[in-house]
Amino acid sequence: MKSTLLLTSNLAIFLLSLGASPAFAGGDPDPAKVAARCTARITQIGEVASARISEGCDAVVARIEEALGNGDVEGARDAARRGIRRLRRAAANAGDEIAETTRRCVRVLRRLGAEESVIQGVLSSAREAQGAIESSVRACVAAIQAALGSGRE
């Protein structure tokens, strides 16, 4: 009884941290609702990270173009290196957040006795979010390289 209460309390704290208070119906969490909340959170992390990467990329490209416009090729290269490093770090941090959120969600779903297909849906969302972030980084690196290349002509 005490361990069930502790488990329910821990689940409640975790789900509330995800903003999932409606996931409780009659005091028992519904695995499908928990999975939906988890998927929404994972997707949000990916979307926010991709948007920040894109915004950061635009700023880096602008710095590169400004440096090249001033004839500062080394400054442009430095801006590119620093920018790519920051964007990759941001992507890695978001990837870590997705991984941790996914681990917690899967652990909760398994404790709730969720069907494997529900758990696989959360895992699939995590892969998609991570893929979107990686795609944003690749596009940004290409844009930075193109901006650097425009200074060679």
Helices and strands as residue ranges (DSSP letters): H 2-17, G 21-23, E 24-25, E 28-29, H 31-69, H 73-111, H 116-150
